[in-house]
Amino acid sequence: MILPTKHISVQYSLLGAGAAILRRLDSPETVTALWERVRTEPEIDVYWRFVLSLDLLFAIGVLDFKDGLIARLQR
């Protein structure tokens, strides 16, 4: 479910959902504002996939959460 496999395409993996989030996250946003922007993406679709994707992105060091805003980390 995290990574694509023979039975799970990239679109339905959490990695694919994380990529959809990163494509839409141009500037720091609140969780609610980000959810409203990405909820119609086919990779996201439901709130629990959105939250798990945020968890994954935070765990691998791509996102930061500070002062109530989610921001992309630049490397």
MOPAC internal coordinates of N, CA, C and O (Angstrom, degrees):
PM7 1SCF
backbone

  N    0.0000 0     0.00 0     0.00 0    0    0    0
  C    1.4401 1     0.00 0     0.00 0    1    0    0
  C    1.5354 1   111.39 1     0.00 0    2    1    0
  O    1.2310 1   119.78 1   149.32 1    3    2    1
  N    1.3062 1   118.03 1   -30.68 1    3    2    1
  C    1.4637 1   119.80 1   178.84 1    5    3    2
  C    1.5179 1   109.79 1   -77.32 1    6    5    3
  O    1.2310 1   120.77 1   129.75 1    7    6    5
  N    1.3082 1   116.13 1   -50.25 1    7    6    5
  C    1.4609 1   121.66 1   179.62 1    9    7    6
  C    1.5253 1   109.71 1  -106.33 1   10    9    7
  O    1.2310 1   120.11 1   -26.02 1   11   10    9
  N    1.3237 1   117.40 1   153.98 1   11   10    9
  C    1.4640 1   119.07 1   175.32 1   13   11   10
  C    1.5335 1   110.66 1   -66.30 1   14   13   11
  O    1.2310 1   121.02 1   -32.02 1   15   14   13
  N    1.2884 1   115.65 1   147.98 1   15   14   13
  C    1.4604 1   121.84 1   177.15 1   17   15   14
  C    1.5338 1   107.96 1  -133.06 1   18   17   15
  O    1.2310 1   121.33 1     9.40 1   19   18   17
  N    1.3050 1   115.06 1  -170.60 1   19   18   17
  C    1.4541 1   120.28 1   176.97 1   21   19   18
  C    1.5352 1   110.85 1   -62.98 1   22   21   19
  O    1.2310 1   120.49 1   149.86 1   23   22   21
  N    1.3318 1   116.67 1   -30.14 1   23   22   21
  C    1.4579 1   121.33 1  -175.73 1   25   23   22
  C    1.5243 1   113.47 1  -104.28 1   26   25   23
  O    1.2310 1   119.82 1   168.05 1   27   26   25
  N    1.3281 1   117.96 1   -11.95 1   27   26   25
  C    1.4672 1   122.00 1  -179.06 1   29   27   26
  C    1.5321 1   107.79 1  -121.90 1   30   29   27
  O    1.2310 1   120.63 1   -62.87 1   31   30   29
  N    1.3224 1   116.41 1   117.13 1   31   30   29
  C    1.4686 1   119.81 1  -179.69 1   33   31   30
  C    1.5342 1   109.39 1   -75.20 1   34   33   31
  O    1.2310 1   121.04 1   -14.45 1   35   34   33
  N    1.3093 1   115.61 1   165.55 1   35   34   33
  C    1.4685 1   121.18 1   179.78 1   37   35   34
  C    1.5191 1   109.91 1   -57.52 1   38   37   35
  O    1.2310 1   120.26 1   141.35 1   39   38   37
  N    1.3030 1   117.11 1   -38.65 1   39   38   37
  C    1.4659 1   121.09 1  -178.64 1   41   39   38
  C    1.5254 1   111.97 1   -58.21 1   42   41   39
  O    1.2310 1   119.70 1   145.42 1   43   42   41
  N    1.3106 1   118.17 1   -34.58 1   43   42   41
  C    1.4584 1   121.03 1  -175.95 1   45   43   42
  C    1.5188 1   113.37 1  -100.63 1   46   45   43
  O    1.2310 1   119.70 1  -174.06 1   47   46   45
  N    1.3081 1   118.18 1     5.94 1   47   46   45
  C    1.4652 1   120.72 1   176.02 1   49   47   46
  C    1.5289 1   108.68 1   -90.64 1   50   49   47
  O    1.2310 1   120.64 1   -19.29 1   51   50   49
  N    1.3194 1   116.38 1   160.71 1   51   50   49
  C    1.4637 1   119.96 1   177.01 1   53   51   50
  C    1.5185 1   111.25 1   -67.23 1   54   53   51
  O    1.2310 1   120.46 1   151.71 1   55   54   53
  N    1.3021 1   116.72 1   -28.29 1   55   54   53
  C    1.4587 1   120.26 1   176.29 1   57   55   54
  C    1.5349 1   110.40 1   -64.35 1   58   57   55
  O    1.2310 1   120.15 1   138.96 1   59   58   57
  N    1.3048 1   117.32 1   -41.04 1   59   58   57
  C    1.4637 1   121.44 1   176.54 1   61   59   58
  C    1.5176 1   112.08 1   -66.60 1   62   61   59
  O    1.2310 1   120.66 1   140.72 1   63   62   61
  N    1.3353 1   116.35 1   -39.28 1   63   62   61
  C    1.4608 1   120.08 1   177.26 1   65   63   62
  C    1.5278 1   110.55 1   -66.37 1   66   65   63
  O    1.2310 1   120.48 1   141.47 1   67   66   65
  N    1.3279 1   116.68 1   -38.53 1   67   66   65
  C    1.4659 1   120.63 1   177.11 1   69   67   66
  C    1.5140 1   111.58 1   -63.29 1   70   69   67
  O    1.2310 1   120.47 1   141.72 1   71   70   69
  N    1.3255 1   116.70 1   -38.28 1   71   70   69
  C    1.4621 1   120.58 1   177.67 1   73   71   70
  C    1.5257 1   110.74 1   -64.40 1   74   73   71
  O    1.2310 1   120.43 1   141.56 1   75   74   73
  N    1.3223 1   116.79 1   -38.44 1   75   74   73
  C    1.4691 1   120.58 1   177.81 1   77   75   74
  C    1.5301 1   110.50 1   -64.65 1   78   77   75
  O    1.2310 1   120.48 1   141.13 1   79   78   77
  N    1.3161 1   116.69 1   -38.87 1   79   78   77
  C    1.4667 1   120.46 1   177.83 1   81   79   78
  C    1.5205 1   110.21 1   -65.17 1   82   81   79
  O    1.2310 1   120.42 1   134.04 1   83   82   81
  N    1.3180 1   116.80 1   -45.96 1   83   82   81
  C    1.4668 1   120.15 1  -178.43 1   85   83   82
  C    1.5249 1   111.84 1   -63.93 1   86   85   83
  O    1.2310 1   119.76 1   146.46 1   87   86   85
  N    1.3204 1   118.06 1   -33.54 1   87   86   85
  C    1.4690 1   120.89 1   177.58 1   89   87   86
  C    1.5180 1   111.69 1   -62.85 1   90   89   87
  O    1.2310 1   120.18 1   147.98 1   91   90   89
  N    1.3358 1   117.27 1   -32.02 1   91   90   89
  C    1.4661 1   121.59 1  -175.52 1   93   91   90
  C    1.5260 1   113.47 1   -96.13 1   94   93   91
  O    1.2310 1   119.78 1   169.97 1   95   94   93
  N    1.3209 1   118.03 1   -10.03 1   95   94   93
  C    1.4660 1   121.77 1  -176.19 1   97   95   94
  C    1.5332 1   109.82 1   -94.02 1   98   97   95
  O    1.2310 1   120.94 1   -93.89 1   99   98   97
  N    1.3272 1   115.81 1    86.11 1   99   98   97
  C    1.4592 1   121.25 1  -178.64 1  101   99   98
  C    1.5245 1   112.63 1   -86.38 1  102  101   99
  O    1.2310 1   120.80 1   144.46 1  103  102  101
  N    1.3120 1   116.07 1   -35.54 1  103  102  101
  C    1.4639 1   121.53 1  -179.41 1  105  103  102
  C    1.5235 1   108.12 1  -138.81 1  106  105  103
  O    1.2310 1   119.74 1   -16.99 1  107  106  105
  N    1.3344 1   118.09 1   163.01 1  107  106  105
  C    1.4673 1   120.44 1  -179.51 1  109  107  106
  C    1.5323 1   111.58 1   -56.53 1  110  109  107
  O    1.2310 1   121.19 1   -43.23 1  111  110  109
  N    1.3363 1   115.33 1   136.77 1  111  110  109
  C    1.4633 1   121.88 1  -178.55 1  113  111  110
  C    1.5132 1   110.30 1  -141.26 1  114  113  111
  O    1.2310 1   120.99 1   -19.09 1  115  114  113
  N    1.3115 1   115.72 1   160.91 1  115  114  113
  C    1.4576 1   120.47 1   172.60 1  117  115  114
  C    1.5270 1   108.31 1   -75.39 1  118  117  115
  O    1.2310 1   120.99 1   -17.02 1  119  118  117
  N    1.3105 1   115.71 1   162.98 1  119  118  117
  C    1.4666 1   120.20 1   178.66 1  121  119  118
  C    1.5257 1   109.85 1   -60.34 1  122  121  119
  O    1.2310 1   120.55 1   136.24 1  123  122  121
  N    1.3266 1   116.55 1   -43.76 1  123  122  121
  C    1.4612 1   120.84 1  -178.62 1  125  123  122
  C    1.5253 1   111.80 1   -62.50 1  126  125  123
  O    1.2310 1   120.36 1   135.19 1  127  126  125
  N    1.3284 1   116.91 1   -44.81 1  127  126  125
  C    1.4683 1   120.24 1   179.96 1  129  127  126
  C    1.5242 1   110.92 1   -64.79 1  130  129  127
  O    1.2310 1   120.37 1   139.65 1  131  130  129
  N    1.3204 1   116.90 1   -40.35 1  131  130  129
  C    1.4638 1   120.07 1   178.53 1  133  131  130
  C    1.5220 1   110.87 1   -66.06 1  134  133  131
  O    1.2310 1   120.12 1   138.75 1  135  134  133
  N    1.3253 1   117.38 1   -41.25 1  135  134  133
  C    1.4583 1   121.33 1   177.69 1  137  135  134
  C    1.5367 1   110.31 1   -59.33 1  138  137  135
  O    1.2310 1   120.30 1   136.20 1  139  138  137
  N    1.3160 1   117.03 1   -43.80 1  139  138  137
  C    1.4594 1   120.54 1   179.47 1  141  139  138
  C    1.5278 1   111.89 1   -62.66 1  142  141  139
  O    1.2310 1   119.98 1   146.90 1  143  142  141
  N    1.3144 1   117.64 1   -33.10 1  143  142  141
  C    1.4596 1   121.23 1   179.91 1  145  143  142
  C    1.5214 1   112.76 1   -75.25 1  146  145  143
  O    1.2310 1   119.72 1   145.30 1  147  146  145
  N    1.3377 1   118.14 1   -34.70 1  147  146  145
  C    1.4687 1   120.23 1  -172.56 1  149  147  146
  C    1.5256 1   114.45 1  -105.53 1  150  149  147
  O    1.2310 1   119.47 1   175.17 1  151  150  149
  N    1.2900 1   118.61 1    -4.83 1  151  150  149
  C    1.4693 1   120.30 1  -173.35 1  153  151  150
  C    1.5232 1   113.57 1   -62.69 1  154  153  151
  O    1.2310 1   119.48 1   156.87 1  155  154  153
  N    1.3146 1   118.59 1   -23.13 1  155  154  153
  C    1.4643 1   120.61 1  -179.92 1  157  155  154
  C    1.5277 1   112.99 1   -90.74 1  158  157  155
  O    1.2310 1   120.38 1   174.51 1  159  158  157
  N    1.3285 1   116.88 1    -5.49 1  159  158  157
  C    1.4707 1   120.01 1   176.99 1  161  159  158
  C    1.5331 1   108.75 1   -66.01 1  162  161  159
  O    1.2310 1   119.81 1   -45.65 1  163  162  161
  N    1.3390 1   117.97 1   134.35 1  163  162  161
  C    1.4705 1   119.19 1  -178.93 1  165  163  162
  C    1.5353 1   113.30 1   -63.01 1  166  165  163
  O    1.2310 1   119.97 1   153.16 1  167  166  165
  N    1.3390 1   117.66 1   -26.84 1  167  166  165
  C    1.4662 1   120.36 1   178.91 1  169  167  166
  C    1.5266 1   111.99 1   -71.25 1  170  169  167
  O    1.2310 1   120.08 1   153.39 1  171  170  169
  N    1.3156 1   117.45 1   -26.61 1  171  170  169
  C    1.4640 1   121.85 1  -176.54 1  173  171  170
  C    1.5215 1   110.01 1   -91.52 1  174  173  171
  O    1.2310 1   120.25 1   109.80 1  175  174  173
  N    1.3244 1   117.14 1   -70.20 1  175  174  173
  C    1.4601 1   125.72 1   173.14 1  177  175  174
  C    1.5305 1   115.60 1    66.18 1  178  177  175
  O    1.2310 1   119.15 1   129.67 1  179  178  177
  N    1.3237 1   119.23 1   -50.33 1  179  178  177
  C    1.4679 1   121.43 1  -177.55 1  181  179  178
  C    1.5239 1   110.18 1  -128.08 1  182  181  179
  O    1.2310 1   121.18 1   -24.77 1  183  182  181
  N    1.3283 1   115.34 1   155.23 1  183  182  181
  C    1.4594 1   121.19 1  -173.01 1  185  183  182
  C    1.5316 1   112.75 1   -62.70 1  186  185  183
  O    1.2310 1   119.74 1   141.89 1  187  186  185
  N    1.3246 1   118.09 1   -38.11 1  187  186  185
  C    1.4682 1   119.09 1  -177.25 1  189  187  186
  C    1.5278 1   111.52 1   -65.10 1  190  189  187
  O    1.2310 1   119.82 1   146.36 1  191  190  189
  N    1.3463 1   117.94 1   -33.64 1  191  190  189
  C    1.4727 1   119.82 1   175.98 1  193  191  190
  C    1.5239 1   110.76 1   -69.11 1  194  193  191
  O    1.2310 1   120.68 1   144.33 1  195  194  193
  N    1.3214 1   116.30 1   -35.67 1  195  194  193
  C    1.4566 1   121.64 1   176.36 1  197  195  194
  C    1.5311 1   110.42 1   -61.72 1  198  197  195
  O    1.2310 1   120.41 1   131.86 1  199  198  197
  N    1.3244 1   116.82 1   -48.14 1  199  198  197
  C    1.4681 1   121.35 1  -178.88 1  201  199  198
  C    1.5293 1   111.04 1   -65.40 1  202  201  199
  O    1.2310 1   119.59 1   135.26 1  203  202  201
  N    1.3177 1   118.38 1   -44.74 1  203  202  201
  C    1.4607 1   121.07 1   178.89 1  205  203  202
  C    1.5283 1   111.25 1   -64.19 1  206  205  203
  O    1.2310 1   120.39 1   144.47 1  207  206  205
  N    1.3156 1   116.86 1   -35.53 1  207  206  205
  C    1.4660 1   120.09 1   177.09 1  209  207  206
  C    1.5207 1   110.95 1   -67.20 1  210  209  207
  O    1.2310 1   120.08 1   139.59 1  211  210  209
  N    1.3322 1   117.46 1   -40.41 1  211  210  209
  C    1.4661 1   120.42 1   175.58 1  213  211  210
  C    1.5234 1   110.35 1   -62.41 1  214  213  211
  O    1.2310 1   120.48 1   138.09 1  215  214  213
  N    1.3282 1   116.68 1   -41.91 1  215  214  213
  C    1.4717 1   120.75 1   177.13 1  217  215  214
  C    1.5305 1   110.76 1   -58.59 1  218  217  215
  O    1.2310 1   120.51 1   134.37 1  219  218  217
  N    1.3147 1   116.63 1   -45.63 1  219  218  217
  C    1.4618 1   121.17 1  -179.98 1  221  219  218
  C    1.5263 1   110.65 1   -62.47 1  222  221  219
  O    1.2310 1   120.12 1   132.64 1  223  222  221
  N    1.3270 1   117.37 1   -47.36 1  223  222  221
  C    1.4643 1   121.08 1  -179.08 1  225  223  222
  C    1.5266 1   111.80 1   -63.17 1  226  225  223
  O    1.2310 1   120.28 1   142.73 1  227  226  225
  N    1.3254 1   117.07 1   -37.27 1  227  226  225
  C    1.4613 1   120.83 1   177.23 1  229  227  226
  C    1.5320 1   110.20 1   -68.62 1  230  229  227
  O    1.2310 1   120.77 1   138.74 1  231  230  229
  N    1.3288 1   116.13 1   -41.26 1  231  230  229
  C    1.4659 1   120.35 1  -177.97 1  233  231  230
  C    1.5266 1   112.47 1   -65.42 1  234  233  231
  O    1.2310 1   119.90 1   146.57 1  235  234  233
  N    1.3214 1   117.79 1   -33.43 1  235  234  233
  C    1.4701 1   119.48 1  -179.92 1  237  235  234
  C    1.5267 1   111.96 1   -90.93 1  238  237  235
  O    1.2310 1   120.49 1  -175.67 1  239  238  237
  N    1.3367 1   116.68 1     4.33 1  239  238  237
  C    1.4557 1   120.89 1   172.00 1  241  239  238
  C    1.5162 1   115.98 1    82.13 1  242  241  239
  O    1.2310 1   120.42 1  -152.57 1  243  242  241
  N    1.3264 1   116.80 1    27.43 1  243  242  241
  C    1.4594 1   120.24 1  -179.63 1  245  243  242
  C    1.5307 1   111.58 1   -97.73 1  246  245  243
  O    1.2310 1   120.59 1   153.20 1  247  246  245
  N    1.3373 1   116.48 1   -26.80 1  247  246  245
  C    1.4593 1   121.94 1  -179.11 1  249  247  246
  C    1.5178 1   110.93 1  -116.33 1  250  249  247
  O    1.2310 1   121.79 1   -23.80 1  251  250  249
  N    1.3350 1   114.19 1   156.20 1  251  250  249
  C    1.4555 1   121.46 1   173.48 1  253  251  250
  C    1.5248 1   107.83 1  -132.00 1  254  253  251
  O    1.2310 1   120.57 1   -33.16 1  255  254  253
  N    1.3105 1   116.52 1   146.84 1  255  254  253
  C    1.4596 1   122.05 1   178.14 1  257  255  254
  C    1.5161 1   107.43 1  -122.41 1  258  257  255
  O    1.2310 1   120.51 1   -67.11 1  259  258  257
  N    1.3214 1   116.64 1   112.89 1  259  258  257
  C    1.4514 1   120.61 1  -177.25 1  261  259  258
  C    1.5228 1   109.25 1  -145.36 1  262  261  259
  O    1.2310 1   120.89 1   -45.32 1  263  262  261
  N    1.3215 1   115.90 1   134.68 1  263  262  261
  C    1.4693 1   122.50 1   179.18 1  265  263  262
  C    1.5259 1   112.36 1    54.44 1  266  265  263
  O    1.2310 1   120.43 1  -144.19 1  267  266  265
  N    1.3267 1   116.78 1    35.81 1  267  266  265
  C    1.4541 1   121.42 1   177.31 1  269  267  266
  C    1.5132 1   115.62 1    79.59 1  270  269  267
  O    1.2310 1   120.14 1  -171.06 1  271  270  269
  N    1.3414 1   117.34 1     8.94 1  271  270  269
  C    1.4558 1   121.50 1  -178.97 1  273  271  270
  C    1.5115 1   111.25 1  -121.01 1  274  273  271
  O    1.2310 1   120.96 1   -38.41 1  275  274  273
  N    1.3183 1   115.78 1   141.59 1  275  274  273
  C    1.4570 1   122.22 1   174.48 1  277  275  274
  C    1.5193 1   106.97 1   -96.57 1  278  277  275
  O    1.2310 1   120.73 1   -49.63 1  279  278  277
  N    1.3276 1   116.20 1   130.37 1  279  278  277
  C    1.4572 1   120.91 1  -179.58 1  281  279  278
  C    1.5123 1   110.03 1  -134.92 1  282  281  279
  O    1.2310 1   120.99 1   -31.93 1  283  282  281
  N    1.3319 1   115.70 1   148.07 1  283  282  281
  C    1.4557 1   122.21 1   173.14 1  285  283  282
  C    1.5152 1   109.20 1   -74.94 1  286  285  283
  O    1.2310 1   120.52 1   -42.21 1  287  286  285
  N    1.3160 1   116.61 1   137.79 1  287  286  285
  C    1.4609 1   120.31 1   174.26 1  289  287  286
  C    1.5135 1   108.97 1   -89.18 1  290  289  287
  O    1.2310 1   120.53 1   -48.42 1  291  290  289
  N    1.3177 1   116.59 1   131.58 1  291  290  289
  C    1.4590 1   121.37 1   178.77 1  293  291  290
  C    1.5207 1   108.96 1   -92.39 1  294  293  291
  O    1.2310 1   120.12 1   -46.45 1  295  294  293
  N    1.3063 1   117.38 1   133.55 1  295  294  293
  C    1.4652 1   121.48 1   179.62 1  297  295  294
  C    1.4822 1   109.98 1  -123.63 1  298  297  295
  O    1.2310 1   120.10 1   180.00 1  299  298  297

